Amino acid sequence: MATPRKRTRNTRRVSTTAAAATPCPFDIGDTVRLKSGGITMTVARGPLCHDGDCVEVVYSHFETLRRDTLPIATLTPVTTDDIPF
């Protein structure tokens, strides 16, 4: 009689060696912006992706809270002097 297969969830895991080799330049709560410009976003989680080179950001878009996963290389930190209010 065959042994039943274990049920596993299809989840992505971050490689601990990649994450350790490339430390994330952003901490949770840091304010960032795309290097090409745009709205300010807050880092919610990171590092993510297979190589640990992405972070999850949250931002407001027309009064709706949005979440996205973006590559670290596309982001730049925003200081409080850069925010216009």
N, C-alpha and C positions, 0 to 999 in steps of 0.2 A: 504494500500500500504506500502510495506517495505521501511525502510530508507536505502539509499545506504551507503555502508561501505566506510569509508575514506581510501584512498590509503596511505600506509605508506611504508617508505623505511626500508629494513632489515639492521639495523645498530646496532653495538655493542656499548654499553655505559659503561663507567667506573663507578663503584660504588664510589660515592663521599666519603662515609664513609670509605671504604677500602683504598682509596687513601690518605685520611687524616690520617688514623690510621698508615699507613706505608709510611713515606715519602721516596721519591726516593733519593737514595744516589748520583745520577748523575744529572748534569745539562745539558741542551742542549749545545752541542759543546764540551763536555768532551770527551777525548780519552780513549777508553777502549779496553780490549782484553779478550778473553775467558780465564777462569782460567786454562784450560788445555793447553793454548798456542795459537799460530796462529797469524794472521795478526792484525794490529791495526784498530779499527773502531771508528767512531764518532757518539755520541748519537744525534739523530735527533728529537726524540719525546719521551715523557714519562711522567708519567707512563701510561701504556696501560694494556690490558687484563682485565678480569673480576675482579680480585683482586688487580689490580694496581701493579702487580709484574713483568711487562715486560717493555722493552723500545724498540723503533725502532732505529736501527743503520744503518749507511751507510758506505760503504767501496768500494774500487776499486779491481776488480777481472779481471785480464788480460785486462786492459784498459777499462773495463766496470763498470759503477757505479751500485752497487747493494744495495738493502734495505732488511733488515730482522727484524723480531720481536723476541727478545730473552729474556729469563727470567733474571731478575736482579741477581739472585743467581749464575748464571753461568759466570758473568763478574767481572773483576777486573780493577781498574783504572790504567792508564799508565801515568807515568810522562815523562817529556821531556828528562830526563836522560836515560830512557829505549828505546828511539827511536834511531836506529843506524845511523842516518844521521845528 
